[in-house]
Amino acid sequence: MKLLRFQAWLAAVWVGVMVGVGGVAAPSVFMVLERELAGKAAGRMFTLEAKLTLGLAIVSFMIERRRVRDLAESGQATTVMTGNLLLILGALFLAIFGEFVLHPMIEAAKAGQPVALSFGALHGMSSALYWVRAVMVGCLAWRLAANRA
């Protein structure tokens, strides 16, 4: 029970960081700094958030595996691939894709190098996937909190 409570708390903190960075901090930077400097600051915030996501996803993954193993050992019917695990892995994949695939392409587009899509298209895709990831983590937090009852 304590493990489930900690996992729910971890997911809530995770989604809170994502909303704080993507919904509050990054837009605020563009209101007070010139565009180029604001872009660098926001990019740095999103890089730090992606690294934090990698850590939180790994910890949450390990907790979920342990929780499922404990359920199986106690004789309860369960599956290895839980909905929670799918949400964790989906968020992890989107974080890795955004940071290590889209971000370098965005930087190349800003530098004027040839890329498959325009800066605007890449930025839009990155933003959309970021918010899809935030919704996934929010759903994870909700599911975990509901399981506590």
Phi and psi in radians as a Rosetta constraint file:
Dihedral C 1 N 2 CA 2 C 2 CIRCULARHARMONIC -1.136 0.35
Dihedral N 2 CA 2 C 2 N 3 CIRCULARHARMONIC -0.632 0.35
Dihedral C 2 N 3 CA 3 C 3 CIRCULARHARMONIC -1.130 0.35
Dihedral N 3 CA 3 C 3 N 4 CIRCULARHARMONIC -0.741 0.35
Dihedral C 3 N 4 CA 4 C 4 CIRCULARHARMONIC -1.128 0.35
Dihedral N 4 CA 4 C 4 N 5 CIRCULARHARMONIC -0.714 0.35
Dihedral C 4 N 5 CA 5 C 5 CIRCULARHARMONIC -1.103 0.35
Dihedral N 5 CA 5 C 5 N 6 CIRCULARHARMONIC -0.759 0.35
Dihedral C 5 N 6 CA 6 C 6 CIRCULARHARMONIC -1.127 0.35
Dihedral N 6 CA 6 C 6 N 7 CIRCULARHARMONIC -0.721 0.35
Dihedral C 6 N 7 CA 7 C 7 CIRCULARHARMONIC -1.111 0.35
Dihedral N 7 CA 7 C 7 N 8 CIRCULARHARMONIC -0.693 0.35
Dihedral C 7 N 8 CA 8 C 8 CIRCULARHARMONIC -1.136 0.35
Dihedral N 8 CA 8 C 8 N 9 CIRCULARHARMONIC -0.753 0.35
Dihedral C 8 N 9 CA 9 C 9 CIRCULARHARMONIC -1.073 0.35
Dihedral N 9 CA 9 C 9 N 10 CIRCULARHARMONIC -0.764 0.35
Dihedral C 9 N 10 CA 10 C 10 CIRCULARHARMONIC -1.059 0.35
Dihedral N 10 CA 10 C 10 N 11 CIRCULARHARMONIC -0.764 0.35
Dihedral C 10 N 11 CA 11 C 11 CIRCULARHARMONIC -1.151 0.35
Dihedral N 11 CA 11 C 11 N 12 CIRCULARHARMONIC -0.653 0.35
Dihedral C 11 N 12 CA 12 C 12 CIRCULARHARMONIC -1.156 0.35
Dihedral N 12 CA 12 C 12 N 13 CIRCULARHARMONIC -0.730 0.35
Dihedral C 12 N 13 CA 13 C 13 CIRCULARHARMONIC -1.104 0.35
Dihedral N 13 CA 13 C 13 N 14 CIRCULARHARMONIC -0.741 0.35
Dihedral C 13 N 14 CA 14 C 14 CIRCULARHARMONIC -1.031 0.35
Dihedral N 14 CA 14 C 14 N 15 CIRCULARHARMONIC -0.884 0.35
Dihedral C 14 N 15 CA 15 C 15 CIRCULARHARMONIC -1.181 0.35
Dihedral N 15 CA 15 C 15 N 16 CIRCULARHARMONIC -0.587 0.35
Dihedral C 15 N 16 CA 16 C 16 CIRCULARHARMONIC -1.101 0.35
Dihedral N 16 CA 16 C 16 N 17 CIRCULARHARMONIC -0.721 0.35
Dihedral C 16 N 17 CA 17 C 17 CIRCULARHARMONIC -1.108 0.35
Dihedral N 17 CA 17 C 17 N 18 CIRCULARHARMONIC -0.751 0.35
Dihedral C 17 N 18 CA 18 C 18 CIRCULARHARMONIC -1.092 0.35
Dihedral N 18 CA 18 C 18 N 19 CIRCULARHARMONIC -0.782 0.35
Dihedral C 18 N 19 CA 19 C 19 CIRCULARHARMONIC -1.178 0.35
Dihedral N 19 CA 19 C 19 N 20 CIRCULARHARMONIC -0.680 0.35
Dihedral C 19 N 20 CA 20 C 20 CIRCULARHARMONIC -1.092 0.35
Dihedral N 20 CA 20 C 20 N 21 CIRCULARHARMONIC -0.766 0.35
Dihedral C 20 N 21 CA 21 C 21 CIRCULARHARMONIC -1.282 0.35
Dihedral N 21 CA 21 C 21 N 22 CIRCULARHARMONIC -0.923 0.35
Dihedral C 21 N 22 CA 22 C 22 CIRCULARHARMONIC -1.351 0.35
Dihedral N 22 CA 22 C 22 N 23 CIRCULARHARMONIC -0.510 0.35
Dihedral C 22 N 23 CA 23 C 23 CIRCULARHARMONIC -1.787 0.35
Dihedral N 23 CA 23 C 23 N 24 CIRCULARHARMONIC -0.358 0.35
Dihedral C 23 N 24 CA 24 C 24 CIRCULARHARMONIC -2.090 0.35
Dihedral N 24 CA 24 C 24 N 25 CIRCULARHARMONIC -1.049 0.35
Dihedral C 24 N 25 CA 25 C 25 CIRCULARHARMONIC -1.135 0.35
Dihedral N 25 CA 25 C 25 N 26 CIRCULARHARMONIC -0.934 0.35
Dihedral C 25 N 26 CA 26 C 26 CIRCULARHARMONIC -1.077 0.35
Dihedral N 26 CA 26 C 26 N 27 CIRCULARHARMONIC -0.833 0.35
Dihedral C 26 N 27 CA 27 C 27 CIRCULARHARMONIC -1.085 0.35
Dihedral N 27 CA 27 C 27 N 28 CIRCULARHARMONIC -0.594 0.35
Dihedral C 27 N 28 CA 28 C 28 CIRCULARHARMONIC -1.148 0.35
Dihedral N 28 CA 28 C 28 N 29 CIRCULARHARMONIC -0.653 0.35
Dihedral C 28 N 29 CA 29 C 29 CIRCULARHARMONIC -1.053 0.35
Dihedral N 29 CA 29 C 29 N 30 CIRCULARHARMONIC -0.677 0.35
Dihedral C 29 N 30 CA 30 C 30 CIRCULARHARMONIC -1.248 0.35
Dihedral N 30 CA 30 C 30 N 31 CIRCULARHARMONIC -0.302 0.35
Dihedral C 30 N 31 CA 31 C 31 CIRCULARHARMONIC -1.436 0.35
Dihedral N 31 CA 31 C 31 N 32 CIRCULARHARMONIC -0.374 0.35
Dihedral C 31 N 32 CA 32 C 32 CIRCULARHARMONIC -2.042 0.35
Dihedral N 32 CA 32 C 32 N 33 CIRCULARHARMONIC -0.270 0.35
Dihedral C 32 N 33 CA 33 C 33 CIRCULARHARMONIC -2.033 0.35
Dihedral N 33 CA 33 C 33 N 34 CIRCULARHARMONIC 2.794 0.35
Dihedral C 33 N 34 CA 34 C 34 CIRCULARHARMONIC -1.155 0.35
Dihedral N 34 CA 34 C 34 N 35 CIRCULARHARMONIC 2.714 0.35
Dihedral C 34 N 35 CA 35 C 35 CIRCULARHARMONIC -0.945 0.35
Dihedral N 35 CA 35 C 35 N 36 CIRCULARHARMONIC -0.817 0.35
Dihedral C 35 N 36 CA 36 C 36 CIRCULARHARMONIC -1.148 0.35
Dihedral N 36 CA 36 C 36 N 37 CIRCULARHARMONIC -0.806 0.35
Dihedral C 36 N 37 CA 37 C 37 CIRCULARHARMONIC -1.164 0.35
Dihedral N 37 CA 37 C 37 N 38 CIRCULARHARMONIC -0.687 0.35
Dihedral C 37 N 38 CA 38 C 38 CIRCULARHARMONIC -1.103 0.35
Dihedral N 38 CA 38 C 38 N 39 CIRCULARHARMONIC -0.685 0.35
Dihedral C 38 N 39 CA 39 C 39 CIRCULARHARMONIC -1.085 0.35
Dihedral N 39 CA 39 C 39 N 40 CIRCULARHARMONIC -0.722 0.35
Dihedral C 39 N 40 CA 40 C 40 CIRCULARHARMONIC -1.146 0.35
Dihedral N 40 CA 40 C 40 N 41 CIRCULARHARMONIC -0.756 0.35
Dihedral C 40 N 41 CA 41 C 41 CIRCULARHARMONIC -1.118 0.35
Dihedral N 41 CA 41 C 41 N 42 CIRCULARHARMONIC -0.794 0.35
Dihedral C 41 N 42 CA 42 C 42 CIRCULARHARMONIC -1.125 0.35
Dihedral N 42 CA 42 C 42 N 43 CIRCULARHARMONIC -0.716 0.35
Dihedral C 42 N 43 CA 43 C 43 CIRCULARHARMONIC -1.044 0.35
Dihedral N 43 CA 43 C 43 N 44 CIRCULARHARMONIC -0.706 0.35
Dihedral C 43 N 44 CA 44 C 44 CIRCULARHARMONIC -1.153 0.35
Dihedral N 44 CA 44 C 44 N 45 CIRCULARHARMONIC -0.721 0.35
Dihedral C 44 N 45 CA 45 C 45 CIRCULARHARMONIC -1.081 0.35
Dihedral N 45 CA 45 C 45 N 46 CIRCULARHARMONIC -0.756 0.35
Dihedral C 45 N 46 CA 46 C 46 CIRCULARHARMONIC -1.198 0.35
Dihedral N 46 CA 46 C 46 N 47 CIRCULARHARMONIC -0.582 0.35
Dihedral C 46 N 47 CA 47 C 47 CIRCULARHARMONIC -1.132 0.35
Dihedral N 47 CA 47 C 47 N 48 CIRCULARHARMONIC -0.773 0.35
Dihedral C 47 N 48 CA 48 C 48 CIRCULARHARMONIC -1.116 0.35
Dihedral N 48 CA 48 C 48 N 49 CIRCULARHARMONIC -0.702 0.35
Dihedral C 48 N 49 CA 49 C 49 CIRCULARHARMONIC -1.124 0.35
Dihedral N 49 CA 49 C 49 N 50 CIRCULARHARMONIC -0.688 0.35
Dihedral C 49 N 50 CA 50 C 50 CIRCULARHARMONIC -1.125 0.35
Dihedral N 50 CA 50 C 50 N 51 CIRCULARHARMONIC -0.710 0.35
Dihedral C 50 N 51 CA 51 C 51 CIRCULARHARMONIC -1.152 0.35
Dihedral N 51 CA 51 C 51 N 52 CIRCULARHARMONIC -0.707 0.35
Dihedral C 51 N 52 CA 52 C 52 CIRCULARHARMONIC -1.091 0.35
Dihedral N 52 CA 52 C 52 N 53 CIRCULARHARMONIC -0.714 0.35
Dihedral C 52 N 53 CA 53 C 53 CIRCULARHARMONIC -1.059 0.35
Dihedral N 53 CA 53 C 53 N 54 CIRCULARHARMONIC -0.710 0.35
Dihedral C 53 N 54 CA 54 C 54 CIRCULARHARMONIC -1.021 0.35
Dihedral N 54 CA 54 C 54 N 55 CIRCULARHARMONIC -0.808 0.35
Dihedral C 54 N 55 CA 55 C 55 CIRCULARHARMONIC -1.129 0.35
Dihedral N 55 CA 55 C 55 N 56 CIRCULARHARMONIC -0.821 0.35
Dihedral C 55 N 56 CA 56 C 56 CIRCULARHARMONIC -1.131 0.35
Dihedral N 56 CA 56 C 56 N 57 CIRCULARHARMONIC -0.652 0.35
Dihedral C 56 N 57 CA 57 C 57 CIRCULARHARMONIC -1.159 0.35
Dihedral N 57 CA 57 C 57 N 58 CIRCULARHARMONIC -0.712 0.35
Dihedral C 57 N 58 CA 58 C 58 CIRCULARHARMONIC -1.138 0.35
Dihedral N 58 CA 58 C 58 N 59 CIRCULARHARMONIC -0.792 0.35
Dihedral C 58 N 59 CA 59 C 59 CIRCULARHARMONIC -1.098 0.35
Dihedral N 59 CA 59 C 59 N 60 CIRCULARHARMONIC -0.781 0.35
Dihedral C 59 N 60 CA 60 C 60 CIRCULARHARMONIC -1.124 0.35
Dihedral N 60 CA 60 C 60 N 61 CIRCULARHARMONIC -0.665 0.35
Dihedral C 60 N 61 CA 61 C 61 CIRCULARHARMONIC -1.062 0.35
Dihedral N 61 CA 61 C 61 N 62 CIRCULARHARMONIC -0.815 0.35
Dihedral C 61 N 62 CA 62 C 62 CIRCULARHARMONIC -1.117 0.35
Dihedral N 62 CA 62 C 62 N 63 CIRCULARHARMONIC -0.705 0.35
Dihedral C 62 N 63 CA 63 C 63 CIRCULARHARMONIC -1.120 0.35
Dihedral N 63 CA 63 C 63 N 64 CIRCULARHARMONIC -0.766 0.35
Dihedral C 63 N 64 CA 64 C 64 CIRCULARHARMONIC -1.103 0.35
Dihedral N 64 CA 64 C 64 N 65 CIRCULARHARMONIC -0.750 0.35
Dihedral C 64 N 65 CA 65 C 65 CIRCULARHARMONIC -1.072 0.35
Dihedral N 65 CA 65 C 65 N 66 CIRCULARHARMONIC -0.735 0.35
Dihedral C 65 N 66 CA 66 C 66 CIRCULARHARMONIC -1.124 0.35
Dihedral N 66 CA 66 C 66 N 67 CIRCULARHARMONIC -0.750 0.35
Dihedral C 66 N 67 CA 67 C 67 CIRCULARHARMONIC -1.083 0.35
Dihedral N 67 CA 67 C 67 N 68 CIRCULARHARMONIC -0.764 0.35
Dihedral C 67 N 68 CA 68 C 68 CIRCULARHARMONIC -1.173 0.35
Dihedral N 68 CA 68 C 68 N 69 CIRCULARHARMONIC -0.696 0.35
Dihedral C 68 N 69 CA 69 C 69 CIRCULARHARMONIC -1.101 0.35
Dihedral N 69 CA 69 C 69 N 70 CIRCULARHARMONIC -0.740 0.35
Dihedral C 69 N 70 CA 70 C 70 CIRCULARHARMONIC -1.097 0.35
Dihedral N 70 CA 70 C 70 N 71 CIRCULARHARMONIC -0.689 0.35
Dihedral C 70 N 71 CA 71 C 71 CIRCULARHARMONIC -1.113 0.35
Dihedral N 71 CA 71 C 71 N 72 CIRCULARHARMONIC -0.754 0.35
Dihedral C 71 N 72 CA 72 C 72 CIRCULARHARMONIC -1.140 0.35
Dihedral N 72 CA 72 C 72 N 73 CIRCULARHARMONIC -0.702 0.35
Dihedral C 72 N 73 CA 73 C 73 CIRCULARHARMONIC -1.185 0.35
Dihedral N 73 CA 73 C 73 N 74 CIRCULARHARMONIC -0.477 0.35
Dihedral C 73 N 74 CA 74 C 74 CIRCULARHARMONIC -1.459 0.35
Dihedral N 74 CA 74 C 74 N 75 CIRCULARHARMONIC 0.023 0.35
Dihedral C 74 N 75 CA 75 C 75 CIRCULARHARMONIC 1.599 0.35
Dihedral N 75 CA 75 C 75 N 76 CIRCULARHARMONIC 0.046 0.35
Dihedral C 75 N 76 CA 76 C 76 CIRCULARHARMONIC -1.371 0.35
Dihedral N 76 CA 76 C 76 N 77 CIRCULARHARMONIC 2.487 0.35
Dihedral C 76 N 77 CA 77 C 77 CIRCULARHARMONIC -1.256 0.35
Dihedral N 77 CA 77 C 77 N 78 CIRCULARHARMONIC 2.172 0.35
Dihedral C 77 N 78 CA 78 C 78 CIRCULARHARMONIC -2.627 0.35
Dihedral N 78 CA 78 C 78 N 79 CIRCULARHARMONIC 2.947 0.35
Dihedral C 78 N 79 CA 79 C 79 CIRCULARHARMONIC -2.061 0.35
Dihedral N 79 CA 79 C 79 N 80 CIRCULARHARMONIC 2.694 0.35
Dihedral C 79 N 80 CA 80 C 80 CIRCULARHARMONIC -1.234 0.35
Dihedral N 80 CA 80 C 80 N 81 CIRCULARHARMONIC -0.662 0.35
Dihedral C 80 N 81 CA 81 C 81 CIRCULARHARMONIC -1.710 0.35
Dihedral N 81 CA 81 C 81 N 82 CIRCULARHARMONIC 1.510 0.35
Dihedral C 81 N 82 CA 82 C 82 CIRCULARHARMONIC -1.423 0.35
Dihedral N 82 CA 82 C 82 N 83 CIRCULARHARMONIC 2.864 0.35
Dihedral C 82 N 83 CA 83 C 83 CIRCULARHARMONIC -1.080 0.35
Dihedral N 83 CA 83 C 83 N 84 CIRCULARHARMONIC -0.664 0.35
Dihedral C 83 N 84 CA 84 C 84 CIRCULARHARMONIC -1.073 0.35
Dihedral N 84 CA 84 C 84 N 85 CIRCULARHARMONIC -0.742 0.35
Dihedral C 84 N 85 CA 85 C 85 CIRCULARHARMONIC -1.122 0.35
Dihedral N 85 CA 85 C 85 N 86 CIRCULARHARMONIC -0.686 0.35
Dihedral C 85 N 86 CA 86 C 86 CIRCULARHARMONIC -1.104 0.35
Dihedral N 86 CA 86 C 86 N 87 CIRCULARHARMONIC -0.703 0.35
Dihedral C 86 N 87 CA 87 C 87 CIRCULARHARMONIC -1.136 0.35
Dihedral N 87 CA 87 C 87 N 88 CIRCULARHARMONIC -0.722 0.35
Dihedral C 87 N 88 CA 88 C 88 CIRCULARHARMONIC -1.109 0.35
Dihedral N 88 CA 88 C 88 N 89 CIRCULARHARMONIC -0.855 0.35
Dihedral C 88 N 89 CA 89 C 89 CIRCULARHARMONIC -1.156 0.35
Dihedral N 89 CA 89 C 89 N 90 CIRCULARHARMONIC -0.635 0.35
Dihedral C 89 N 90 CA 90 C 90 CIRCULARHARMONIC -1.121 0.35
Dihedral N 90 CA 90 C 90 N 91 CIRCULARHARMONIC -0.763 0.35
Dihedral C 90 N 91 CA 91 C 91 CIRCULARHARMONIC -1.128 0.35
Dihedral N 91 CA 91 C 91 N 92 CIRCULARHARMONIC -0.701 0.35
Dihedral C 91 N 92 CA 92 C 92 CIRCULARHARMONIC -1.102 0.35
Dihedral N 92 CA 92 C 92 N 93 CIRCULARHARMONIC -0.789 0.35
Dihedral C 92 N 93 CA 93 C 93 CIRCULARHARMONIC -1.054 0.35
Dihedral N 93 CA 93 C 93 N 94 CIRCULARHARMONIC -0.812 0.35
Dihedral C 93 N 94 CA 94 C 94 CIRCULARHARMONIC -1.123 0.35
Dihedral N 94 CA 94 C 94 N 95 CIRCULARHARMONIC -0.618 0.35
Dihedral C 94 N 95 CA 95 C 95 CIRCULARHARMONIC -1.157 0.35
Dihedral N 95 CA 95 C 95 N 96 CIRCULARHARMONIC -0.781 0.35
Dihedral C 95 N 96 CA 96 C 96 CIRCULARHARMONIC -1.139 0.35
Dihedral N 96 CA 96 C 96 N 97 CIRCULARHARMONIC -0.785 0.35
Dihedral C 96 N 97 CA 97 C 97 CIRCULARHARMONIC -1.062 0.35
Dihedral N 97 CA 97 C 97 N 98 CIRCULARHARMONIC -0.787 0.35
Dihedral C 97 N 98 CA 98 C 98 CIRCULARHARMONIC -1.136 0.35
Dihedral N 98 CA 98 C 98 N 99 CIRCULARHARMONIC -0.784 0.35
Dihedral C 98 N 99 CA 99 C 99 CIRCULARHARMONIC -1.348 0.35
Dihedral N 99 CA 99 C 99 N 100 CIRCULARHARMONIC -0.676 0.35
Dihedral C 99 N 100 CA 100 C 100 CIRCULARHARMONIC -1.849 0.35
Dihedral N 100 CA 100 C 100 N 101 CIRCULARHARMONIC -0.126 0.35
Dihedral C 100 N 101 CA 101 C 101 CIRCULARHARMONIC -2.041 0.35
Dihedral N 101 CA 101 C 101 N 102 CIRCULARHARMONIC -1.028 0.35
Dihedral C 101 N 102 CA 102 C 102 CIRCULARHARMONIC -1.226 0.35
Dihedral N 102 CA 102 C 102 N 103 CIRCULARHARMONIC -0.763 0.35
Dihedral C 102 N 103 CA 103 C 103 CIRCULARHARMONIC -1.021 0.35
Dihedral N 103 CA 103 C 103 N 104 CIRCULARHARMONIC -0.815 0.35
Dihedral C 103 N 104 CA 104 C 104 CIRCULARHARMONIC -1.078 0.35
Dihedral N 104 CA 104 C 104 N 105 CIRCULARHARMONIC -0.602 0.35
Dihedral C 104 N 105 CA 105 C 105 CIRCULARHARMONIC -1.194 0.35
Dihedral N 105 CA 105 C 105 N 106 CIRCULARHARMONIC -0.663 0.35
Dihedral C 105 N 106 CA 106 C 106 CIRCULARHARMONIC -1.111 0.35
Dihedral N 106 CA 106 C 106 N 107 CIRCULARHARMONIC -0.766 0.35
Dihedral C 106 N 107 CA 107 C 107 CIRCULARHARMONIC -1.099 0.35
Dihedral N 107 CA 107 C 107 N 108 CIRCULARHARMONIC -0.701 0.35
Dihedral C 107 N 108 CA 108 C 108 CIRCULARHARMONIC -1.132 0.35
Dihedral N 108 CA 108 C 108 N 109 CIRCULARHARMONIC -0.728 0.35
Dihedral C 108 N 109 CA 109 C 109 CIRCULARHARMONIC -1.125 0.35
Dihedral N 109 CA 109 C 109 N 110 CIRCULARHARMONIC -0.679 0.35
Dihedral C 109 N 110 CA 110 C 110 CIRCULARHARMONIC -1.130 0.35
Dihedral N 110 CA 110 C 110 N 111 CIRCULARHARMONIC -0.590 0.35
Dihedral C 110 N 111 CA 111 C 111 CIRCULARHARMONIC -1.412 0.35
Dihedral N 111 CA 111 C 111 N 112 CIRCULARHARMONIC -0.043 0.35
Dihedral C 111 N 112 CA 112 C 112 CIRCULARHARMONIC 1.489 0.35
Dihedral N 112 CA 112 C 112 N 113 CIRCULARHARMONIC 0.182 0.35
Dihedral C 112 N 113 CA 113 C 113 CIRCULARHARMONIC -1.392 0.35
Dihedral N 113 CA 113 C 113 N 114 CIRCULARHARMONIC 2.651 0.35
Dihedral C 113 N 114 CA 114 C 114 CIRCULARHARMONIC -1.238 0.35
Dihedral N 114 CA 114 C 114 N 115 CIRCULARHARMONIC 2.231 0.35
Dihedral C 114 N 115 CA 115 C 115 CIRCULARHARMONIC -2.356 0.35
Dihedral N 115 CA 115 C 115 N 116 CIRCULARHARMONIC 2.874 0.35
Dihedral C 115 N 116 CA 116 C 116 CIRCULARHARMONIC -1.133 0.35
Dihedral N 116 CA 116 C 116 N 117 CIRCULARHARMONIC -0.580 0.35
Dihedral C 116 N 117 CA 117 C 117 CIRCULARHARMONIC -2.173 0.35
Dihedral N 117 CA 117 C 117 N 118 CIRCULARHARMONIC 2.828 0.35
Dihedral C 117 N 118 CA 118 C 118 CIRCULARHARMONIC -1.283 0.35
Dihedral N 118 CA 118 C 118 N 119 CIRCULARHARMONIC 2.870 0.35
Dihedral C 118 N 119 CA 119 C 119 CIRCULARHARMONIC -0.988 0.35
Dihedral N 119 CA 119 C 119 N 120 CIRCULARHARMONIC -0.789 0.35
Dihedral C 119 N 120 CA 120 C 120 CIRCULARHARMONIC -1.083 0.35
Dihedral N 120 CA 120 C 120 N 121 CIRCULARHARMONIC -0.736 0.35
Dihedral C 120 N 121 CA 121 C 121 CIRCULARHARMONIC -1.156 0.35
Dihedral N 121 CA 121 C 121 N 122 CIRCULARHARMONIC -0.747 0.35
Dihedral C 121 N 122 CA 122 C 122 CIRCULARHARMONIC -1.138 0.35
Dihedral N 122 CA 122 C 122 N 123 CIRCULARHARMONIC -0.722 0.35
Dihedral C 122 N 123 CA 123 C 123 CIRCULARHARMONIC -1.131 0.35
Dihedral N 123 CA 123 C 123 N 124 CIRCULARHARMONIC -0.735 0.35
Dihedral C 123 N 124 CA 124 C 124 CIRCULARHARMONIC -1.103 0.35
Dihedral N 124 CA 124 C 124 N 125 CIRCULARHARMONIC -0.734 0.35
Dihedral C 124 N 125 CA 125 C 125 CIRCULARHARMONIC -1.124 0.35
Dihedral N 125 CA 125 C 125 N 126 CIRCULARHARMONIC -0.755 0.35
Dihedral C 125 N 126 CA 126 C 126 CIRCULARHARMONIC -1.078 0.35
Dihedral N 126 CA 126 C 126 N 127 CIRCULARHARMONIC -0.780 0.35
Dihedral C 126 N 127 CA 127 C 127 CIRCULARHARMONIC -1.107 0.35
Dihedral N 127 CA 127 C 127 N 128 CIRCULARHARMONIC -0.777 0.35
Dihedral C 127 N 128 CA 128 C 128 CIRCULARHARMONIC -1.085 0.35
Dihedral N 128 CA 128 C 128 N 129 CIRCULARHARMONIC -0.774 0.35
Dihedral C 128 N 129 CA 129 C 129 CIRCULARHARMONIC -1.187 0.35
Dihedral N 129 CA 129 C 129 N 130 CIRCULARHARMONIC -0.575 0.35
Dihedral C 129 N 130 CA 130 C 130 CIRCULARHARMONIC -1.073 0.35
Dihedral N 130 CA 130 C 130 N 131 CIRCULARHARMONIC -0.804 0.35
Dihedral C 130 N 131 CA 131 C 131 CIRCULARHARMONIC -1.291 0.35
Dihedral N 131 CA 131 C 131 N 132 CIRCULARHARMONIC -0.523 0.35
Dihedral C 131 N 132 CA 132 C 132 CIRCULARHARMONIC -1.100 0.35
Dihedral N 132 CA 132 C 132 N 133 CIRCULARHARMONIC -0.736 0.35
Dihedral C 132 N 133 CA 133 C 133 CIRCULARHARMONIC -1.100 0.35
Dihedral N 133 CA 133 C 133 N 134 CIRCULARHARMONIC -0.731 0.35
Dihedral C 133 N 134 CA 134 C 134 CIRCULARHARMONIC -1.089 0.35
Dihedral N 134 CA 134 C 134 N 135 CIRCULARHARMONIC -0.703 0.35
Dihedral C 134 N 135 CA 135 C 135 CIRCULARHARMONIC -1.139 0.35
Dihedral N 135 CA 135 C 135 N 136 CIRCULARHARMONIC -0.701 0.35
Dihedral C 135 N 136 CA 136 C 136 CIRCULARHARMONIC -1.065 0.35
Dihedral N 136 CA 136 C 136 N 137 CIRCULARHARMONIC -0.787 0.35
Dihedral C 136 N 137 CA 137 C 137 CIRCULARHARMONIC -1.201 0.35
Dihedral N 137 CA 137 C 137 N 138 CIRCULARHARMONIC -0.643 0.35
Dihedral C 137 N 138 CA 138 C 138 CIRCULARHARMONIC -1.072 0.35
Dihedral N 138 CA 138 C 138 N 139 CIRCULARHARMONIC -0.733 0.35
Dihedral C 138 N 139 CA 139 C 139 CIRCULARHARMONIC -1.120 0.35
Dihedral N 139 CA 139 C 139 N 140 CIRCULARHARMONIC -0.681 0.35
Dihedral C 139 N 140 CA 140 C 140 CIRCULARHARMONIC -1.057 0.35
Dihedral N 140 CA 140 C 140 N 141 CIRCULARHARMONIC -0.836 0.35
Dihedral C 140 N 141 CA 141 C 141 CIRCULARHARMONIC -1.055 0.35
Dihedral N 141 CA 141 C 141 N 142 CIRCULARHARMONIC -0.739 0.35
Dihedral C 141 N 142 CA 142 C 142 CIRCULARHARMONIC -1.109 0.35
Dihedral N 142 CA 142 C 142 N 143 CIRCULARHARMONIC -0.820 0.35
Dihedral C 142 N 143 CA 143 C 143 CIRCULARHARMONIC -1.064 0.35
Dihedral N 143 CA 143 C 143 N 144 CIRCULARHARMONIC -0.766 0.35
Dihedral C 143 N 144 CA 144 C 144 CIRCULARHARMONIC -1.165 0.35
Dihedral N 144 CA 144 C 144 N 145 CIRCULARHARMONIC -0.706 0.35
Dihedral C 144 N 145 CA 145 C 145 CIRCULARHARMONIC -1.152 0.35
Dihedral N 145 CA 145 C 145 N 146 CIRCULARHARMONIC -0.632 0.35
Dihedral C 145 N 146 CA 146 C 146 CIRCULARHARMONIC -1.197 0.35
Dihedral N 146 CA 146 C 146 N 147 CIRCULARHARMONIC -0.567 0.35
Dihedral C 146 N 147 CA 147 C 147 CIRCULARHARMONIC -1.216 0.35
Dihedral N 147 CA 147 C 147 N 148 CIRCULARHARMONIC -0.310 0.35
Dihedral C 147 N 148 CA 148 C 148 CIRCULARHARMONIC -1.236 0.35
Dihedral N 148 CA 148 C 148 N 149 CIRCULARHARMONIC -0.481 0.35
